[in-house]
């Protein structure tokens, strides 16, 4: 139960200058669809596709 207390906490220390974020993304499957979103330094892309037999 003690681990749940850490869910909302985060480290505010910035990463070292020689490290940077390359990409962030999420994949969500719901109601027969897969939604994919990806963010990179070049921009944001996304798609929605049918999942499994829900075509």
C-alpha positions as CSV (number, residue, x, y, z in Angstrom):
1,X,0.0,0.0,0.0
2,X,2.9,2.3,0.6
3,X,3.8,2.3,-3.1
4,X,0.4,3.8,-4.0
5,X,1.4,6.9,-2.1
6,X,4.1,7.5,-4.6
7,X,1.8,7.4,-7.7
8,X,1.3,11.2,-7.7
9,X,4.8,12.1,-6.7
10,X,7.5,12.9,-9.3
11,X,11.1,14.1,-9.3
12,X,11.4,17.7,-10.3
13,X,15.2,17.5,-10.9
14,X,15.9,18.2,-14.6
15,X,17.7,15.5,-16.6
16,X,21.4,16.0,-17.3
17,X,22.1,18.3,-20.2
18,X,23.6,15.5,-22.3
19,X,20.4,13.5,-22.1
20,X,17.1,14.5,-23.9
21,X,13.7,13.0,-24.6
22,X,13.6,11.2,-27.9
23,X,9.9,10.2,-28.1
24,X,6.8,9.8,-25.9
25,X,3.8,7.8,-26.9
26,X,0.6,6.0,-25.9
27,X,-1.3,3.1,-27.3
28,X,-5.0,2.7,-26.2
29,X,-7.3,-0.2,-27.2
30,X,-11.0,0.5,-26.6
31,X,-14.3,-0.3,-28.3
32,X,-12.7,-2.3,-31.1
33,X,-10.2,0.5,-32.0
34,X,-6.5,1.0,-31.3
35,X,-5.5,4.7,-30.9
36,X,-1.8,5.4,-31.2
37,X,-0.2,8.8,-30.5
38,X,3.5,9.5,-30.6
39,X,5.4,12.8,-29.9
40,X,8.9,13.5,-31.1
41,X,11.0,16.6,-31.4
42,X,9.9,16.7,-35.1
43,X,6.2,16.7,-34.2
44,X,3.2,14.6,-33.2
45,X,1.6,11.8,-35.2
46,X,-1.3,9.5,-34.5
47,X,-3.6,6.9,-35.9
48,X,-6.8,5.0,-35.2
49,X,-7.2,1.5,-36.5
50,X,-9.6,-1.4,-36.0
51,X,-8.6,-3.9,-33.3
52,X,-8.9,-7.7,-33.8
53,X,-12.2,-8.9,-35.3
54,X,-14.0,-5.5,-35.2
55,X,-13.2,-4.6,-38.8
